[in-house]
């Protein structure tokens, strides 16, 4: 698993995890627990992320102003990036909600664009 940190203008952090493999299960569990997930939630998430293609997950915590994103393996580059955009949308929504910014404002578009640029920079091989 590759785990990358994205700093969103010093106001929010996004932990972007991709290139997931079964060997990463322990690290994935630890990350999920640090974001407040427990028991069955973690078991279900691990099963989906590691054993189903074209899946992802985003968990956000306002108290620490951070989001955790997992992007599973895609069946194609297009499907992989569809999942990335979907999960980045959830993270951007959490950021926008926290700061009380309307989702139709330029700031929302900037946030999604910024996250997408960072994801593209950090991802070298987008599907398996």
Residue pairs with C-beta under 8 A, 6 or more apart in sequence:
1 17
1 18
1 19
1 20
1 21
1 24
1 27
1 28
2 17
2 18
2 19
2 122
3 15
3 16
3 17
3 27
3 31
4 15
4 16
4 17
4 18
4 118
4 122
5 13
5 14
5 15
5 16
6 13
6 14
6 15
6 16
6 115
6 118
6 119
6 122
7 13
8 14
8 95
8 111
8 114
8 115
9 114
11 65
11 95
11 99
12 65
12 66
12 67
12 94
12 95
12 98
13 64
13 65
13 66
13 67
14 66
14 67
14 68
14 69
14 91
14 115
14 118
15 31
15 66
15 67
15 68
15 69
16 69
16 71
16 118
16 119
16 122
17 28
17 31
17 68
17 69
17 70
17 71
18 70
18 71
18 84
18 122
18 123
18 126
19 125
20 28
20 49
20 50
20 70
20 71
20 72
20 73
21 50
22 50
24 50
25 46
25 50
28 45
28 46
28 49
28 50
28 70
29 42
29 46
31 68
32 41
32 42
32 45
32 59
32 68
33 42
34 68
35 59
35 61
35 66
35 68
36 59
36 61
37 45
37 59
45 57
45 70
48 55
48 57
48 72
49 55
49 56
49 57
49 70
49 72
50 72
52 72
53 72
53 73
53 74
53 75
53 79
54 72
54 74
54 75
54 79
54 80
54 82
54 83
55 72
55 83
56 69
56 70
56 71
56 72
56 83
56 84
56 86
56 87
57 68
57 69
57 70
57 87
58 67
58 68
58 69
58 70
58 87
58 88
58 90
58 91
58 94
59 67
59 68
60 66
60 67
60 68
60 90
60 91
60 94
60 95
61 67
62 94
62 98
65 98
67 90
67 91
67 94
67 95
69 87
69 88
69 90
69 91
70 87
71 80
71 83
71 84
71 87
72 83
73 80
73 127
73 128
74 80
74 81
74 82
74 83
74 126
74 127
74 128
75 127
76 127
77 126
77 127
79 127
80 126
80 127
81 126
84 116
84 119
84 123
84 126
85 116
88 112
88 115
88 116
88 119
89 112
91 115
92 108
92 111
92 112
92 115
93 103
95 111
96 102
96 103
96 107
96 108
96 111
101 107
101 108
102 108
